[in-house]
């Protein structure tokens, strides 16, 4: 718990929240919105399908250029403010500025709504208009997708009202969940000393080598969630209630319909992947039982799921983690090594565990400076090294897009493909270690980290999918209590983990601290992770076959994830994601690791 880790530095973006540079950026953002609003009133609102194609093309091109400029600036400002909020939820100044900025962002949301509605009305004329202007032509995919999705819009007035109301609706509930969970802390005895641990640090104890510590942390965690469960249940009811209302009003079949379109896949692809995942559960139960046996148990309790195996006495300093990652990334790609070295050298990473900081890990782009920033909660474990590698993969994804000169609209990547680079970077680290180690204990430790993570993404993600599906269905009828949420979560876990876990000790409070549930605009923020794992695993298998020549095509893929459907991009590598075979082949690779794990 005392591992020294860095905090990130964003002073090259703006000196401070109170600086003239930051204030001028906000003023410029408002000015750009003024210009686009005037452009819409004077030009866009007067154009129709009867307008000549050349004139429509010019309007489309100018709109695209303005939206790109606005998105780059707003994305930079938001990332900068969020860097304070995510690392210190008690920063009242940052909270106030963020709230003020969100009010301004409503104007951008309204403009997006107006533009989408207008593009939708150009349906029969859009293709010809795009061909008449270079900016429009380079954003053809985005414009055509906008046209196709416009049919799922409410009236312009209703969409604009929804944008305004979201700040005091689903968005507010999401922020409350983040505040409550980040400020919650627990007195906990660790190594003979009682410390006040923030929840992310307590949750990290799931991977502590001592079972008594893990079990006490599990009990302490559940006791803490018990105290705030009603507040978080109110948050989840608010978010899912808004989700149901809006998607029904927009003519969606259900919330999953929206999630599938946002993921740029179809139901056939989702069903192929989810079916393959479900059929793989016995393979993971085999792993759970093997792990239980190695721990001297008949079945695993929840607090044993992340228990380290093999060589567990190694605690990495942050510097050792850095060198470890750089070594193996360098063997994959000079560009990946170069970017990662820059990330460590220029303090792109906030890895220190501290009270008030958000749990988990994430990566966010900072468009104006063409960089990324990474948040993690580093505790010296190999699992946290994998987490760093994962988030650096996201940063590399951004890097490839920036290097290719992609605009903000061209970088609009679906969640399914957003996990491609992160999963592959994780795989690079673990596979490299497995290929070089001669120590069975080390091999077991690395396999454990890899398979445990895969189980979380395949088995646990499926349980989260089942949970969210039932919650959304039942929320249409009435609000659910905290106990209802607990019951749904436990049943979902029993359906996926099967007899691989001790049913007496599951984690019914999983819904409380996962922020993915608390975003009304992104329902089913779960299956894209499974897509990312299996797609990344499949790509790594192709890399093993093709070697260095794979890297160039891979970088081009990452730079293009905002400009094509998932199926079309996958075909570049001869992959058909609509068939179960691809997903089964990727799962089979994980199965081989499980077989080896059981042998050790």
Buried (B, 14 or more C-beta within 10 A) or exposed (E): BEBEBBBBBBEEBBEEBEEEEBEEBBEBBEEBBEEBBEBBEEBBEEBEEEBEBEBBBBBBBBBBBBBBBBBBBBBBBBBBBBBBBBBBBEBEEBBEBBEEBBEBBBBBBBBBBBBBBBBBBBEEBBBBBBBBBEBBBBBBBBBBBBBBBBEBBBEBEBBBEBBBBBBEBBBBBBBBBBBBBBBBBBEBEBEEEEBEBBBBBBBBBBBBEBBEBBBBBBEBBBEBBEEBBEBBBBBBBBBBBBBBBBBEBBEBEBBBBBBBBBBBBBEEBBEBBBEBBEEBBEBBBBBBBBBBEBEEBEBBBBBBBBBBBBBBEBEBEBEEBBEBBBEBBBEBBEBBBEBBBBBBEEBBBBBBBBBBBBBBBBBBBBBBBBBBBBBBBBBBBBBBBBBBBBBBBBBBBBBBBBBBEBBBBBBBBBBBBBBBBBBBBBBBBBBBBBEEBEEEBBBBBBBBBBBBBBBBBBBBBBBBBBBBBBBBEBBEEEBBEBEBBBBBBBBBBBBBBBEBBBEEBBBBBBBBBBBBBBBBBBBBBBBBBBBBBBBBBBBBBBBEEEEEEBBEBBBEBBBBBBBBBBBEBBEEBEBEBBBBEBBBBBBBBBBEBBEBBBEB
